[in-house]
Amino acid sequence: MTLVFAVVLSACEGDSDITVDELVGTWITDEPAYVQFNGDGTYSISFTIEGLANSPVEQGEYTLEGTLFTLISSEESGACVAGDRGRYEIEVLDQGPSGEDRMRHVLVEDECSIRASTGDVVLERVP
């Protein structure tokens, strides 16, 4: 199973930080996979939007410092081992064709080989 998500973010439009408020919400990748970032510092990833709440393939906690984004897999994760850490740089992109926010996650390093194997990923906010 290939997980379609590498969360690495690098600022190609400058070194501006991203805030948790800007990150929180539901995003879709071009694979497609859905990613939910919650205000309490948790995340989930699924291949369907319904699966985010019911049956995520990956979940855990995240931290955000400037543009450095860290994912830590939980015990409930189905794709990674509990405690696997992934570090990414966030790059804020221009809005997509539908006017939604977009960002790129650029891999720095990830202990979860499935997450790391997806490489850089562009995400667009789900309206």
Secondary structure, 3 states (H helix, E strand, C coil): CCCCCCCCCCCCCCCCCCCHHHHCEEEEECCCCEEEECCCCEEEEECCCCHHHHCCCEEEEEEEECCEEEEEECCCCCCCCCCCEEEEEEEEECCCCCCCCEEEEEEEEECCHHHHCCCCEEEEECC
